[in-house]
């Protein structure tokens, strides 16, 4: 009944928010748009105008809002980050992280490879929280925010906020812009909405190497990125060979080098109390 109810919530307003341009394949997220993106249930828009209430405390974060961040600040840490999910390979990645006692960061979409309001995706998001991973926003429909006006940008953020409030009772203060695509308006809007903007300094290009024969190229890109001083790594939990090979290989390399794999918030020295808010 809940799924049926969510379908009833579809509206002209929400449909307009989903009618956003999607860049061509080959950019940062490798055309991270699923062919069926934007389908399924849509949450109602959020109505609260108070956006500055932290989930656990009113402590001010030392991490800047509306500024591009691509590297960890805590020495000896590496953040594995996963975009575009949840999807059918997310569970396998969560299993690997749990088996290695590793915490990751998942920048989730609302309507991309799966709709976040389906029962399976809800359960995956709840599992992420239960197993102490960090959740960040990747917008509702993987929109290129730099192509939108302010209202369109806000809609993309608010739709996902509303969905996550339905699922876990709060929403993140961290986000990753799809395609790493920003401009002055995007960053100004993220600052107004109190979002930390997270890019990455290691791009594994796992989306381009999603086969048994090619995935070792992504493994090597990860190693090369660490050699160059990188610390925030970009992966996608929507690809088979990321789940089957890449994630474990990355963890093994992190351990071999004596580094610590942590969430983005941890690698920036930001207390967990600042990672989410309720309104």
Secondary structure as the mmCIF struct_conf table of DSSP 4:
data_model
#
loop_
_struct_conf.conf_type_id
_struct_conf.id
_struct_conf.beg_label_comp_id
_struct_conf.beg_label_asym_id
_struct_conf.beg_label_seq_id
_struct_conf.end_label_comp_id
_struct_conf.end_label_asym_id
_struct_conf.end_label_seq_id
HELX_RH_AL_P HELX_RH_AL_P1 UNK A 2 UNK A 8
TURN_TY1_P TURN_TY1_P1 UNK A 9 UNK A 9
HELX_RH_AL_P HELX_RH_AL_P2 UNK A 12 UNK A 18
HELX_LH_PP_P HELX_LH_PP_P1 UNK A 23 UNK A 24
TURN_TY1_P TURN_TY1_P2 UNK A 25 UNK A 26
BEND BEND1 UNK A 27 UNK A 27
TURN_TY1_P TURN_TY1_P3 UNK A 28 UNK A 29
BEND BEND2 UNK A 30 UNK A 31
TURN_TY1_P TURN_TY1_P4 UNK A 35 UNK A 38
BEND BEND3 UNK A 40 UNK A 40
HELX_LH_PP_P HELX_LH_PP_P2 UNK A 43 UNK A 46
STRN STRN1 UNK A 54 UNK A 54
BEND BEND4 UNK A 55 UNK A 56
HELX_LH_PP_P HELX_LH_PP_P3 UNK A 59 UNK A 61
BEND BEND5 UNK A 62 UNK A 63
HELX_LH_PP_P HELX_LH_PP_P4 UNK A 64 UNK A 64
BEND BEND6 UNK A 65 UNK A 67
STRN STRN2 UNK A 68 UNK A 69
BEND BEND7 UNK A 71 UNK A 71
BEND BEND8 UNK A 74 UNK A 74
TURN_TY1_P TURN_TY1_P5 UNK A 75 UNK A 76
STRN STRN3 UNK A 77 UNK A 83
BEND BEND9 UNK A 84 UNK A 84
TURN_TY1_P TURN_TY1_P6 UNK A 88 UNK A 89
HELX_RH_AL_P HELX_RH_AL_P3 UNK A 90 UNK A 99
TURN_TY1_P TURN_TY1_P7 UNK A 100 UNK A 101
STRN STRN4 UNK A 105 UNK A 108
BEND BEND10 UNK A 110 UNK A 110
STRN STRN5 UNK A 111 UNK A 111
BEND BEND11 UNK A 112 UNK A 114
STRN STRN6 UNK A 115 UNK A 115
TURN_TY1_P TURN_TY1_P8 UNK A 116 UNK A 117
BEND BEND12 UNK A 118 UNK A 118
HELX_RH_AL_P HELX_RH_AL_P4 UNK A 119 UNK A 130
TURN_TY1_P TURN_TY1_P9 UNK A 131 UNK A 132
STRN STRN7 UNK A 134 UNK A 137
BEND BEND13 UNK A 140 UNK A 141
HELX_RH_3T_P HELX_RH_3T_P1 UNK A 145 UNK A 147
BEND BEND14 UNK A 148 UNK A 148
HELX_RH_AL_P HELX_RH_AL_P5 UNK A 150 UNK A 168
BEND BEND15 UNK A 169 UNK A 169
STRN STRN8 UNK A 171 UNK A 172
BEND BEND16 UNK A 173 UNK A 173
STRN STRN9 UNK A 174 UNK A 175
HELX_RH_3T_P HELX_RH_3T_P2 UNK A 178 UNK A 180
HELX_RH_AL_P HELX_RH_AL_P6 UNK A 184 UNK A 192
TURN_TY1_P TURN_TY1_P10 UNK A 193 UNK A 194
STRN STRN10 UNK A 196 UNK A 198
BEND BEND17 UNK A 201 UNK A 201
STRN STRN11 UNK A 202 UNK A 203
HELX_RH_3T_P HELX_RH_3T_P3 UNK A 206 UNK A 209
BEND BEND18 UNK A 211 UNK A 211
TURN_TY1_P TURN_TY1_P11 UNK A 212 UNK A 214
HELX_RH_AL_P HELX_RH_AL_P7 UNK A 215 UNK A 227
TURN_TY1_P TURN_TY1_P12 UNK A 228 UNK A 229
STRN STRN12 UNK A 232 UNK A 236
TURN_TY1_P TURN_TY1_P13 UNK A 237 UNK A 238
HELX_RH_AL_P HELX_RH_AL_P8 UNK A 240 UNK A 241
HELX_RH_PI_P HELX_RH_PI_P1 UNK A 242 UNK A 246
HELX_RH_AL_P HELX_RH_AL_P9 UNK A 247 UNK A 256
TURN_TY1_P TURN_TY1_P14 UNK A 257 UNK A 258
STRN STRN13 UNK A 260 UNK A 262
HELX_RH_AL_P HELX_RH_AL_P10 UNK A 264 UNK A 267
TURN_TY1_P TURN_TY1_P15 UNK A 268 UNK A 269
HELX_RH_3T_P HELX_RH_3T_P4 UNK A 272 UNK A 274
BEND BEND19 UNK A 275 UNK A 275
STRN STRN14 UNK A 276 UNK A 277
#
